Amino acid sequence: MEFQVAIPFVRHLGFVLRRWADGQAEISYSPTPDHLNSFNVVHGGASMTLLDVVMAHAARSVQQDMGAVTIEMKTSFVRAAQGPLVATGSLLHRTATMAFTEGRVVDAAGQLCAHATGTFKYVRRLPVGVRDAHDLNPAGRGIASD
């Protein structure tokens, strides 16, 4: 399954979208040595990015023509993450403009490594054109925040 939007950092980390429908999302991730911290386990920033992306996809899965920007995220690290990881995201509740989500990261043994909750704001997606990435706020066009 392909990501609908090109995000260079997500491509760099090697995330693989496995499910994206009906308020649910699943992403697999095989960390490389470049993604580890000084304790030789997955860096917390990589785990938080995984949670952010999977929760945003859960939010967007019910309205795929919209973007979702992170408003707030709380992460709890339960145990050190090693080896291949799987993240799942669930849409808990939504309004016309906001999504409330939950995410989990488990290791190959199914042990919980990290848990998060996140709040996302639905926004109109900006046109991309022929490039993989685009300015988030091009001259003359803003992003609605109300």
Secondary structure, DSSP 8 states (H G I E B T S, - for coil): ---SS--HHHHHHT-EEEEEETTEEEEEE---GGGB-TTSSB-HHHHHHHHHHHHHHHHHTT-TTEEEEEEEEEEEE-S---SSEEEEEEEEEE-SSEEEEEEEEE-TT--EEEEEEEEEEEEE----TTSS---SS-TT------
